[in-house]
Amino acid sequence: MALFKKTVGACLAFLLWAFFWANADSARQGQGGAIDPRGVESCRVCHQAIFGAFIQTAHFKTSARAGASSITGEGKGAFSDGRNILRTRTAGVIFKMDRRGADFYQTAIDAPRIRSRTERFDIVIGSGRKGQSYLYWKNGLLFQLPVSYLTGIEEWINSPGYVDGQINFERVIQPRCMECHSASFRLDMAGGKPRYSSDYELGITCAKCHGEGEQHIAYHNANPTEKGGKHILNPARFPRDRQLDNCALCHSGAWDPKKAPFSYQPGQKLDEYAPAGAGEADPAADVHGNQIALLRQSKCFRDSPAMSCSTCHNVHQQERDLVQLAQKCLSCHQTGQCKVAAKIGPQMMNYCVDCHMPNRKSNLIRINAPAKQFAPEYRSHAIGVYSQVAEATLHTIQRKHD
């Protein structure tokens, strides 16, 4: 009898899932326009090399319209049978990810209660290097889907902060979230109700750091022989504090702005927009999203009056080679200063970043997976001497050569 009840329940759940699958588009909002950033193509004309490199970066890919090319798991078989299911600790509650034509859907199935809900992947958040979350449109607003994808383990997981086994499609996405995951996402009032404008720009684009370029483009179209960039901002020429403020807008932790989201302009003082203390040195700053506070407390930063984020990073390029990044350290440091250098020789450059900017577990981000709970790791920007990390690294190197 128990087996019979389970079989009937599973069949009913499948029928409900099929019904919702067939009708998932019935209430879909017409929010599919304005997907490609408006001003970026204009920049390509004169800045082809920079443009070609920048569109490969995580900044540019931090949000995109959901599709086969933007959903990381699609290229890794995550929608194939058997791999497209997230099972939970709650009996009979699962999530199923499916592709139908060019669209992708997420379905929650609660077999014991014989209910189901399906929503479409509309917007992808995250470049996919570490993972991705997904948003869907409803009544002009954006909501987070309950299942995300973690690249490192190539598996579906509960979206950060979601309780395993609970079906929750109601986490609304605030404008401040989109401010750091898009170029523009204006919130309008329509009929007394808030709605996101359909005139949005996905991805972090040139204007985020350089300001709007319409006047710049118009001037140089009219004056093609002019070599100097007119009517455009160059963050490299900002004072150090303003350069840091540019990055701190999105890399100084979670906070609520004092002014409307998306109103901050490059070169402005962040403290006119953000609450007091945002981005200031803080030993307790989390490795996820508060790189500025960690950098500010570093001795390297305190002893280097000109040091900013761009001292080590070129935001126009994808940077994944830790050895190349370590070369930046040699502008101030000599390899002979490192006590480990005598023990491992030239290969020391392979480990500079891992030793002095180790990966650390986030205290803010928690992944509540069916089998376990864990915190993802992120690169710490508190540059320093980590004796235990150095010893462990040295031990690993020596073991490889034994």
Buried (B, 14 or more C-beta within 10 A) or exposed (E): EEEEEEEEBEEBBEEBBEEBBEEBEEEBBEBEEBBEBBBBEBBBEBBEEBBEBBBEBBBBBBBBBBBEEBBBBBEBEBBEEEBBEBBBEBEBBBBBBBBEEEBBBBBBBBBEEBBBBBBBBBBBBBBBEBBBBBBBBBEBBBBBBBBBBBBEEEBBBBBBEBEBBBBBBEBEBEBBBBBBBBBBBBBEEEEEEEBBBBEBBBBBBBBBBBBBBEEBBEBBEEEEEEEEBEBBBEBEEBEBBBBBBBBBBBBBBEBEBEEEBBEBEBBBEBBEBBEEEBBBBBEEBBBBBBBBBBBBBBEBBEEBEEBBBBBBBEBBEBBEEBEEBBEBBEEEBEBEEBEBBEEBEEEBBBBBBBBBBBEBBBEBBBBBBBEEEBBBBBBBBBBBEBEEBBEBBBEEBEEEEE
